[in-house]
Amino acid sequence: MRSLGSHILFAAALAVASPVFAKDTTIIELRGGDGARSVGIISSNEEAEASGPAAITVGDDGTIYILDQNNGRVLAVDAERSQAEPEILPLPENAAPEDLAVVHNELYLWSDGVVPLERSTDADGRSQTLRAVDGGGDADDYTRSVFASMGSVSPGPLNSIIDEIGRSTSRPEARPPVIQYVPSRGLGDIVAEVSAAANDRAEILLRRSSSEENFLSLQLTSEGRIGTVELLDIDTTGRPYALVELVPADRPERTGMLVVRFTPNGMMDRVYDLPIEPGTVFSRRFVAIGPRGDVLYLRSQESRAQVLRLDGREPGRKLAVIRPTKQPTAGKQGKTPKVAIVPKSRSDVIERAIGFETLNWLVTSTAYGRDPGPGCVNMNRLRRPIYLIGKRGQTVKGVPYCWGCKTPLEKFIGGVEKGQTAGNVCTKSAPQSNILGVDCSGFVSDAWGLKMHVTTRAIPGITKRLSDPWSMRPGDALNKPGSHVLLFMRFTADKKVEVMEASPNACKGRVCRNTYSLGSLLMRGYQPVRFKGLDG
């Protein structure tokens, strides 16, 4: 691939200063569209989240890369000339990327696994494109760990989810230390061991890859519960940067995500509040550290995307959230449906959900439809889910996403055999009754055993809201009324949430499992809820 260009053991406590808001700087402004200084943004609709650029990452020379997956390309921006036209690097044909990262100064995609990229010159001899490297082989620990830091991981074994149901709670209390592999710019390959002795304290022990001896300890203490902790990088001056999530059990509205900068000897000297709000469009990799220590945040909204250089604030004694999170307005709640709520066991719910993800089915000619297929009104995409493109006559896994649909699992195969079309990701059009599949709330409704399709706005009427997000158990949900719903499966070892969802974007147009930061979901307006028909 072509390149993109004395031991100390010290403990330091995290803290905050007086609540003075940071003066962040917008260094890149991109409008919605497909032009040179644009990114593809698919606006939201009832029951469908907006989709914008999925990731930001930085090369060793400071070049900022933005994954503009809705336009099938990567934008490369010279950090020293951020107002100049970005270089446009088309992605490989039919790529379905979810994440992008620079590792050891090489560029990688995440698309159901790690895909190494390299630049190649087009036939015109001038323009550049990105192509997947043939025989890229298995990714090393450092590449996998970089992707895992933002939740881009292969889901864990399904049988362990069923095992979790038998426990009194899936709350992530006593967890073993988590090992992270960080290809830092300042100190080379670093192994970080993250452990939490208590809810409000965590420690990151650092050692070089060639040594078994720790050379630095970074201590985190907070005013609330610490969730996910990720060592992001060590800059060229030797300063470590950690992403820290605060999710208080008693005050989830005070959830926050921070980047904490330490001095080379382990003293915390700067805190950066990530401005995630309910109107923020989801990005998988929303923060990146530049070679000289710039903390860059990708903020996407439905009309534009920006890259901010965060200013940060001085430390104090304990880590806390001082930038008030804008709480989502309640909006118009849907009418509580008259649903016959038959008690369901959590095992029933999870096993039914697993059926939607693991179903193997043959894509017949009629299920596939004509090629290239009808386009979507007011959307730059085909009606056909991307995971089905080119799969006529082949066996695929997972029930397809279908806007406004709720096809029961038992009726899906029968519908295919009868000649019905499968899948519809045209979320800006009126739903069609003759197409097979499920949308987000249709999937959750079916997993809960409901005969009718209960929308995200109506879900609050058949659930109870959980005041403590950490009390979620398999079969509960994270619901954003009027937008999207995720079926909760479990907490991961590093305190993220594994969910199952039907999504036209995050799942390539099918039902799949994904892993997210709990804090980022809560800050964007998701509410942890429990279906009233569940057995505890």
N, C-alpha and C positions, 0 to 999 in steps of 0.2 A: 504493500500500500504506500501511497505517497503521503509524506507528512504534511500536516496543515501548518505547515510552517515551523569529655567531662560530662556525665549524666546528671540531670537535675530531677528530683521528684518534688513537685510543688503543688500545694493545694490553694485554690482561690475560690472565693464565694461569689456567686452572681447576685446582682442587685440592680436597683433602678434609682434614677435621680428624680427630681421634682418633675411634674408632668408638663414638659415643654415639648411641643410637637416638632418633629424634625423638618428641615427644609429640604425636601427631596427635589432632584433635578430631572426633568424630562430630557433625555439625550436622543431618543428616537421616537418619532411620531409617524404612525402608519394608519391610513384610512382603510375602511373596508372596501374590498374590490380585488381586481386581478392585475392592476398596473404595477409599475416599477416600485413605487413607495406605498404598496398596499399589501394587505393580507386578506385571505378569504375568511369571512365571518358569516356564518349562517345564523340568522337571528332566531330568537326563541319563539315558541308558539305554545298554546295551551297543551300541557302534557309533554313538552319537548324542550330540553335545554338548548341554549345557544351553543355554537361551536366556533372556536377561534383558534389562533396559533397554539400549538400544543407544547412547545418547549423553547427554552433559551439556554444556550451554552456558549462557552468562550474558549477560543484557542490560545495557545501559549503566546502568540504575538498580539493578543488583545482583540482579535477579530470576533465580533459577536455574530453568532449563528441563530437564526430564528426558524423553527420548523413551521412552515406555512402549508400544512398537509391538505387543507381544503383546495389549494391551488396546485398541489402536487409538486412542491418545490421547497428549497431552503433559501432564505435570504442571508447573505453574508455582508456584514456592515463593518467598515473600518472604524474602530472606536475613536481614532484621532480625527476622522472626517465623517462623523456620524450623520451630518446633514447632506452628504453626497448621495448619489444614487447607489443603492445596494447592488451587489453582484447577485444575479439570479442563477441558482443552480438547480435545474430540474431533477426531480427524484426518478429512480428507476420506474419504468412503466408498470402499472398495476401495483405499485407499492401501497401498503396500507399501514403507514407508520403511526405510532402513538407517542414516541419519545425520541429525543436526539441528544447525544452527549459526546463531548470530546474526552477521550481517554488516552493518556500517553501521546497527546497531540495528534491523534487519529480520530476520524469522525465515524460514529456508529449510530445506526437506527435501532429502535426497538419495534419489532413487528412480529408478535408472537414468538419472540426470541431475539437474540442479538444478531444484527446484520452489519458487517463491516462495509464501509463505503470508500471509494476512491474517485478522484476527479478523472474525467476523460475528456478529450477534445472532440467536438462534433465534426461532422463532415466538412463544415465550412472552414475549419481550421482556426477559428477564432473563439467561438463560444465554448463554455465549459458545461459539463453535466456531471451528475453523480451516478455511479453504477455500483451495484452490489459486487463485492469481490468473490470470484469463484473460489470454492474450496476454502472459505474463510475459517472453517474449523470451529471447534468449541471455544467460546470466550473464556478468558482467564478470570481468576477470582476478582481482580480489580475492576474489570469491565462489568461483570455481573453485579458487583457491589455498588458501583456508581449508578446503574439503572435501578437497583433495588432501593436506593436512598429516596427515590421519588415514587416508589410503588410499582415500578415496571419489573414484575417478577412473574415467573410461572406459578400458578396457584398450587397450593399444597395438596396432599392426598385427601380424597373425599371422605374416606372412612374415619379420619380423625375428627371431622365435623360431627359425625354421629356420636363419637365417643364423648365429645364436649357436652352433648345434651344431657348425659347422665350425671353430670356434675351439678352442684348446687348453683353455680354461676360460672360464666366464662370470663368474668372480670380478670384482667391480667395483673394479678397481685405478685406472687412470687415467681419471677421469671429468671431463667438463667442468663448470664451475661451474653450480649450480642456482639459478635465479631464483625467489624467492618474493615474493608480493604480500600485504602484511599491513595490514589496516585497523585500525591501532592506536588505542586510546582516548586515549593521551597525546600523540602527535605526528602524528596523522592518518595518511593513506595513506603507507606505507613500502614501498620496494623493498629486499629483502634478497638479497644474492648469497652463497651458501654454497659454499665450496670446501675441498678437502682436499689439502694438499701431501703428506701422509704418512698412514699408517694411524692414528697416534696424535695427529694435529694437524688442526684445522679452523679456518676463519675465517668470520665473518659480517660482511660489509660492508653498512652501512646508508646509504641516501640517501632523501630525500623524493621523492615522485612527481613533483614539479615541478622537480627538479634532477638534473643529471648528476654532481654532486660528492658523494662519500661524506663523511659527517660523523662516523661512528663505526665502529670496528673492534672486534669481539668475538673474542678469540682463545681457542681451546679446546685444551688439551693433556691427555693422559690416560695412565694406566698400561696401558691395553689398547686394542684397536682401536675406533675411533669409527665407528658405523654412521650411521643417519639423524640428521640435525640439522634442527630446525624452529624458526624464530622464531615463537613463539605470540602475543605481544602486547607492547605497551609500556603500562604502567599510567598513571594520571592524574598520577603524580609523575615520570614520565619514565624509569622503570626497565624495561629490556628483560627478557623471559623467553624462554628457549630450551629446547626439549625435546631431550635428547641421549640417544642409545642407545649403550651399550657392549657389544660382542659380541667378546670376545677369541677369536682364532683357536685358541689353544692350550688355553684353559680356558673352554669355553662355559658351564659351570656357574656361572661368575662373571658371566654376562650381567646387565645392569641397565638400567633406564630412569630418567632423572633430569630434573628441571626445574631449570635454572640461572638465578638472578636476578642481574642486573648493576645497578650504580649508574648514574645518568644519564651519567656520564663514562666508563663502560666497565669499571669494576672489578667483578669478580665478588664478591658479598657473601653469597650464600645458595645452598644446594643442597638440593633436595627429592627424596628417594628415593620412587619410586612402588611401593607394596606389592603388586606383581603376584605371584601365587602359583599353583601348579598347580591349586588349587581355585577360582580366580577364574573366574567366568562371563564369557565374551567380551563386551566392549562396544567398539563402533567408536571412539567419542569418549569416552575415559575420563578426560581431564584438561581443565580449563578455568581461565582466569585471571579473577578478579573485577576490577572497575574500580579498586579500591584495592590490588590486588596479592595478594588471597587466592589460594592455589593449591588448587584443589578437585579431588578425585579421586573418581570413581564406582567403588565397589567392590561388585560383585554376587557373591552366593553363591547356592546353590540354595534357601536358606530365606529370604533377605532381600537387600535392597540398601541401601547406605549412601552418603552423601556425606561425605567426610572433608575437613576443613581441615588441610592438611599443615603441620607446624611447621618442618621444615627443620633444617639444621645449618650450622655455620660452615665457610668454605672453608679450604683448605690450599694445597698446591703443585700437585698433579695430580689430575685427575678420576679417581675409581675408585669401585667398588661396595663400600660398607661394610656395608650391610644384607644379611645372608646370605639368599640365595634358598632357600626350601624346595624341595628336590629331590623330584620325584615318586617314590613308592615303586614298585618294579618290578612289584608285583602278580603275578597269576597269568598267565604267558605261555601263549598258546595252543599246542597241540601242533603241532610243525612238520609242515606238510602234505607229502605225497608228491606233489611237483609236477614234471612233466617240464619242466625249464627249457630252453627253446630260445632260443639267443642272439638278441637283438633289437637293432637299431640304434636310436639315440636318435631319428633321424628317423621311424622306424616308430612309436615310442611317441607322439611329439608329434603326428604326422599323425592317428593313430587318436584321440587325445584331442580334437583339434580337430574331428573328425567328430561327436563327442558334443555339443559346444557349438554347432556351426553347422548341425546338421541342421534343415531346414525340413520340417514335416509338417502335414498337414491333421487337425484335431481333429474326428473323426467323432462322431456321436451316441453310438455305443457306446463309443468311447474316452473320451468326456466323462462318460458315465453320467448318472443322473437328477439333477435339480436340486431343492433345493440340494445334494444329495449327502449321503452318510452322514457323521456326525460321528465323532470319534475318542474312544475310551474313555479317560476320565481326562485329557482334553486339551481345551482351549478352541479347537478348530480343526476344520475339515472335512478329510476324507481327501484331497480334491482339492488339488494344489499351487496356490498362489495365482496363479502366472503363467498358469494355465489357466482361472481363474474368468471366466466370461462369454465364453469363446473358442470355444464350440461352432460348428462350421462355418467356422472361420477357420484360417489358417495361422500357426503359431507356430514359434519357433526354440529348439532345445535339447531333449535327451532329459530326460524328467521324473525327479525323485527318486522312488524306490520303496523303501520300508523292507524290507531283507533281500533285495533283488533284484539280479540280474546278467543283464540282457537284452543279449546281444551286439548291436552296432550293426546287423549285417546282418539280424537277426531282428526288430528293433523295428517297422519299417514293415510287414513281413509280419504281425506280431501285430495291428497296428492294423487291417489289411485283413480279418483274420479275426474282428474284432469284440471283441477284448480291451480291457479298461479300462486306461488309462494313468495312472500316478502314485499314490502312497500315502505321505503324510507322517505317518501314525499310528505314531510310533516307540514308543508305549507298548503297542501291540497285537502279537499274533503276526503275523509276516510272512505274506503271502498269495501263493501260487504262481501265481495266474492273472492277475496284474497286471504290466504292462510298466514297465520303467525300471531304474535302478541306484541303489544307495546309495553312500556314499563309498568303501568298500572294494571294492564290486562294480565301480565305475567304474575305480579304479586297477588292479584285477586284470585287467580287460579291456584297458586301455591297455597294460599290460605283456605282453599276449598270453597270459594264463593261461586255461586252459579251465575251471578251477574258481574258486570264490569264496573268496579268502583274506581273513580278517578282520583288523582292525587288531591284534588280539592275536597272530595268527599271522604277520603281516608280518615281525617281527624274525627269524623262522626262515628266510626266503628273501632277506634283505637283509643288508648290512653297514652298521653305524652309522658315520657320518662324524664323525671327531673334530674337524674344522674345518668349521663351518657355511658358511664363505665358499667352500668348494670344491664346493658343489652345482652341478650342471649340469642342463640341461633333461632331464626324464624321471626325475630323482631325486624323492624325496618327503619330506615332513615328517609323521611319524606319531606319534600319541598313542595308545598301545595301550589298547584298550577304550573309545575315544572317537571319534576322527575321523582322517582322513588327507587330505592335500593333495598333489596332483601339482605339483612345482616346475617352473615354466616359465622364469623368468629373474630376474635382479636388475634393478631399475629404475635410472634415472639418479640418483635420490636415495637409493639403497641400501635400498629396501624390496624385498620379494619378491612377484613376481606368480605366482599359483598357479592351478590349475584344480581344481574340486571339485564334488562332488554334495552339495548341502545343502538341507534343508527350510527353512532360515532365511536364511542369507546369500545364497542364490541364488534365493529365492522358489520353491523346490521344483523345481530343474532343475540341469543341469550348466552351470557358468559359470566365468568367470575373476574373480578378486578380487585386491586388493593389500593386503598387511599389513606391519606392522613385524616384522622378523625377531626382534628382541629380545622383543617381547611374546609371540610364539609359543613361543620357547625357555623363557621364564619360566613359561609355563603348561603346560609339560611335553612339548612337541613335540620329536621327535628327527629330525635329518636322516639319511636312510638312502638306500642305493643298491641297487637290485635286482641280484641276482647274475647275472642274464641279460643285463644291459646290456653293450654293447661299450666298456667303459672309462668 
